[in-house]
Amino acid sequence: MCSLCELKTILKVYDESDPRWIIMDCMSCVLPMAVWRGDPPHTMKVSKKDAQDMENALERVGIKEFGMKQFYIDKVQNEILDHLHWHARPHDWVYTK
């Protein structure tokens, strides 16, 4: 099982009002991250509606945390390649590993 499926450590939860995903701080970058937990739970492919709903929810968190137009939704899967998750990142954020 992957670390996103297990979710053993959660620093901060921003939104878990929809059972299809959770929005929480990423353990690696400590930025808001939406993690798919709908059906099927371990996938990269969800319906267009599910994807749009999850993106809208993450965007609302991004606006609250960073301000309007001060962030972007990063949909690149850098570390966990087969479990859908997106990050809200401020425009000046730089990926480091």
GROMACS elastic network, one bead per residue, 0.5 to 0.9 nm:
[ bonds ]
;  ai    aj funct       b0    kb
    1     4     6  0.83441   500
    1     5     6  0.63960   500
    1     6     6  0.69866   500
    1    42     6  0.89571   500
    2     5     6  0.53358   500
    2     6     6  0.64812   500
    2     7     6  0.87412   500
    2    42     6  0.85576   500
    2    80     6  0.78218   500
    2    82     6  0.89387   500
    2    83     6  0.80183   500
    3     6     6  0.50977   500
    3     7     6  0.58765   500
    3     8     6  0.75937   500
    3    80     6  0.83398   500
    4     7     6  0.52605   500
    4     8     6  0.85389   500
    4    35     6  0.71345   500
    4    36     6  0.86739   500
    4    37     6  0.88412   500
    4    42     6  0.88069   500
    4    80     6  0.80865   500
    4    83     6  0.71660   500
    4    84     6  0.89909   500
    4    85     6  0.84573   500
    5     8     6  0.87847   500
    5    35     6  0.88332   500
    5    36     6  0.89391   500
    5    37     6  0.75961   500
    5    41     6  0.74639   500
    5    42     6  0.72116   500
    5    83     6  0.80939   500
    6     9     6  0.86855   500
    7    10     6  0.66549   500
    9    27     6  0.78301   500
   10    13     6  0.70668   500
   10    24     6  0.69655   500
   10    25     6  0.69449   500
   10    26     6  0.80011   500
   10    27     6  0.74395   500
   11    24     6  0.72878   500
   11    25     6  0.58895   500
   11    26     6  0.78595   500
   11    27     6  0.72786   500
   11    30     6  0.81294   500
   12    23     6  0.87171   500
   12    24     6  0.54487   500
   12    25     6  0.53741   500
   12    26     6  0.87259   500
   12    30     6  0.89725   500
   12    32     6  0.86428   500
   13    16     6  0.71492   500
   13    22     6  0.75827   500
   13    23     6  0.60683   500
   13    25     6  0.66265   500
   13    32     6  0.85578   500
   14    22     6  0.79482   500
   14    23     6  0.54081   500
   14    24     6  0.53420   500
   14    25     6  0.77890   500
   14    32     6  0.75357   500
   14    61     6  0.69396   500
   15    18     6  0.78366   500
   15    21     6  0.86250   500
   15    22     6  0.60129   500
   15    23     6  0.50556   500
   15    24     6  0.70180   500
   15    34     6  0.88843   500
   15    57     6  0.80646   500
   15    58     6  0.86795   500
   15    61     6  0.79813   500
   16    19     6  0.68668   500
   16    20     6  0.87119   500
   16    21     6  0.67925   500
   16    23     6  0.63137   500
   16    24     6  0.83858   500
   17    20     6  0.88885   500
   17    21     6  0.83920   500
   17    22     6  0.77634   500
   18    21     6  0.61003   500
   18    22     6  0.72785   500
   18    54     6  0.89618   500
   19    22     6  0.74193   500
   19    36     6  0.89994   500
   19    37     6  0.70343   500
   19    38     6  0.64891   500
   20    35     6  0.86075   500
   20    36     6  0.60506   500
   20    37     6  0.51219   500
   20    39     6  0.74524   500
   20    41     6  0.86278   500
   20    50     6  0.79133   500
   20    54     6  0.80871   500
   21    34     6  0.64422   500
   21    35     6  0.53525   500
   21    38     6  0.62675   500
   21    54     6  0.70679   500
   22    33     6  0.80535   500
   22    34     6  0.56190   500
   22    35     6  0.54342   500
   22    36     6  0.68230   500
   22    37     6  0.71243   500
   22    54     6  0.89986   500
   23    26     6  0.89783   500
   23    32     6  0.63946   500
   23    33     6  0.53434   500
   23    35     6  0.63437   500
   23    36     6  0.89762   500
   23    57     6  0.81429   500
   23    58     6  0.68771   500
   23    61     6  0.81722   500
   24    30     6  0.88164   500
   24    31     6  0.78733   500
   24    32     6  0.53708   500
   24    33     6  0.53753   500
   24    34     6  0.65536   500
   24    35     6  0.80014   500
   25    28     6  0.86426   500
   25    29     6  0.78882   500
   25    30     6  0.50644   500
   25    31     6  0.50360   500
   25    33     6  0.57379   500
   25    34     6  0.86353   500
   25    87     6  0.89498   500
   26    29     6  0.56273   500
   26    31     6  0.54776   500
   26    32     6  0.61781   500
   26    33     6  0.55935   500
   26    34     6  0.87587   500
   26    87     6  0.79136   500
   27    30     6  0.55607   500
   27    31     6  0.81924   500
   28    31     6  0.83285   500
   29    32     6  0.87431   500
   29    95     6  0.86028   500
   30    33     6  0.85727   500
   31    87     6  0.68218   500
   31    88     6  0.65976   500
   31    89     6  0.66303   500
   31    90     6  0.88502   500
   32    58     6  0.76229   500
   32    61     6  0.73960   500
   32    62     6  0.72807   500
   32    65     6  0.84778   500
   32    86     6  0.84762   500
   32    87     6  0.57482   500
   32    88     6  0.54513   500
   32    89     6  0.75705   500
   33    58     6  0.73724   500
   33    85     6  0.66413   500
   33    86     6  0.54612   500
   33    88     6  0.62837   500
   33    89     6  0.89775   500
   34    54     6  0.71630   500
   34    55     6  0.80689   500
   34    57     6  0.83052   500
   34    58     6  0.62373   500
   34    84     6  0.83833   500
   34    85     6  0.53881   500
   34    86     6  0.52687   500
   34    87     6  0.63774   500
   34    88     6  0.83443   500
   35    54     6  0.87705   500
   35    83     6  0.78950   500
   35    84     6  0.62345   500
   35    86     6  0.68009   500
   35    87     6  0.89251   500
   36    39     6  0.86491   500
   36    40     6  0.89643   500
   36    41     6  0.66267   500
   36    42     6  0.78698   500
   36    43     6  0.81232   500
   36    44     6  0.87423   500
   36    46     6  0.89090   500
   36    54     6  0.81380   500
   36    83     6  0.73194   500
   36    84     6  0.55769   500
   36    85     6  0.61166   500
   36    86     6  0.89107   500
   37    40     6  0.75468   500
   37    42     6  0.74969   500
   37    84     6  0.86851   500
   38    41     6  0.51077   500
   38    42     6  0.85004   500
   38    46     6  0.89034   500
   39    42     6  0.79970   500
   39    43     6  0.85648   500
   39    46     6  0.86774   500
   40    43     6  0.63268   500
   40    46     6  0.85223   500
   41    83     6  0.79186   500
   41    84     6  0.88923   500
   42    82     6  0.70475   500
   42    83     6  0.52470   500
   42    84     6  0.75085   500
   43    46     6  0.74744   500
   43    82     6  0.59914   500
   43    83     6  0.50801   500
   43    84     6  0.60801   500
   44    81     6  0.82260   500
   44    82     6  0.57466   500
   44    83     6  0.55093   500
   44    85     6  0.84251   500
   45    51     6  0.88263   500
   45    84     6  0.76136   500
   46    49     6  0.81420   500
   46    50     6  0.61606   500
   46    51     6  0.62458   500
   46    84     6  0.85762   500
   47    50     6  0.51668   500
   47    51     6  0.61527   500
   47    52     6  0.85474   500
   48    51     6  0.50791   500
   48    52     6  0.60299   500
   48    53     6  0.84880   500
   49    52     6  0.51227   500
   49    53     6  0.60166   500
   49    54     6  0.85058   500
   50    53     6  0.51191   500
   50    54     6  0.60846   500
   50    55     6  0.85026   500
   51    54     6  0.52027   500
   51    55     6  0.60821   500
   51    56     6  0.85727   500
   52    55     6  0.50522   500
   52    56     6  0.60562   500
   52    57     6  0.85964   500
   53    56     6  0.51308   500
   53    57     6  0.62615   500
   53    58     6  0.87183   500
   54    57     6  0.51407   500
   54    58     6  0.62397   500
   54    59     6  0.85306   500
   55    58     6  0.51059   500
   55    59     6  0.59997   500
   55    60     6  0.86481   500
   55    73     6  0.77463   500
   55    86     6  0.81453   500
   56    60     6  0.62739   500
   56    61     6  0.87958   500
   57    60     6  0.52083   500
   57    61     6  0.65510   500
   57    62     6  0.87454   500
   58    61     6  0.51030   500
   58    62     6  0.61148   500
   58    63     6  0.86712   500
   58    73     6  0.78149   500
   58    86     6  0.81647   500
   58    87     6  0.78236   500
   58    88     6  0.67738   500
   59    63     6  0.61368   500
   59    64     6  0.85695   500
   59    71     6  0.88010   500
   59    72     6  0.82763   500
   59    73     6  0.73323   500
   59    88     6  0.72450   500
   60    63     6  0.52290   500
   60    64     6  0.63184   500
   60    65     6  0.86868   500
   61    64     6  0.50939   500
   61    65     6  0.60652   500
   61    66     6  0.83991   500
   61    88     6  0.80046   500
   62    65     6  0.50883   500
   62    66     6  0.56388   500
   62    67     6  0.69170   500
   62    68     6  0.79234   500
   62    69     6  0.89535   500
   62    70     6  0.82173   500
   62    71     6  0.66442   500
   62    72     6  0.80170   500
   62    73     6  0.83752   500
   62    88     6  0.56718   500
   62    89     6  0.77343   500
   62    90     6  0.84302   500
   63    66     6  0.54122   500
   63    69     6  0.74382   500
   63    70     6  0.75792   500
   63    71     6  0.77486   500
   64    67     6  0.58437   500
   64    68     6  0.79628   500
   66    69     6  0.82193   500
   66    70     6  0.57097   500
   66    71     6  0.64728   500
   66    88     6  0.89520   500
   66    89     6  0.85048   500
   66    90     6  0.66901   500
   67    70     6  0.53814   500
   67    71     6  0.75543   500
   68    71     6  0.76115   500
   69    72     6  0.76166   500
   69    91     6  0.87772   500
   70    89     6  0.85304   500
   70    90     6  0.58422   500
   70    91     6  0.61058   500
   70    92     6  0.89758   500
   71    88     6  0.63836   500
   71    89     6  0.52172   500
   71    91     6  0.50023   500
   71    92     6  0.83890   500
   71    93     6  0.89153   500
   72    87     6  0.81606   500
   72    88     6  0.57092   500
   72    89     6  0.54740   500
   72    90     6  0.64331   500
   72    91     6  0.65088   500
   73    86     6  0.66699   500
   73    87     6  0.56974   500
   73    89     6  0.64081   500
   74    77     6  0.84475   500
   74    86     6  0.56373   500
   74    87     6  0.50877   500
   74    88     6  0.62263   500
   74    89     6  0.67980   500
   75    84     6  0.85346   500
   75    85     6  0.71019   500
   75    87     6  0.67449   500
   76    81     6  0.87397   500
   76    85     6  0.84482   500
   76    86     6  0.71888   500
   76    87     6  0.85886   500
   77    80     6  0.59616   500
   77    81     6  0.52569   500
   77    82     6  0.79563   500
   77    83     6  0.82775   500
   77    84     6  0.76498   500
   77    85     6  0.71258   500
   77    86     6  0.75767   500
   78    81     6  0.67123   500
   80    83     6  0.62750   500
   80    84     6  0.83453   500
   80    85     6  0.84813   500
   81    84     6  0.78499   500
   89    92     6  0.80953   500
   89    93     6  0.62537   500
   90    93     6  0.54476   500
   91    94     6  0.85904   500
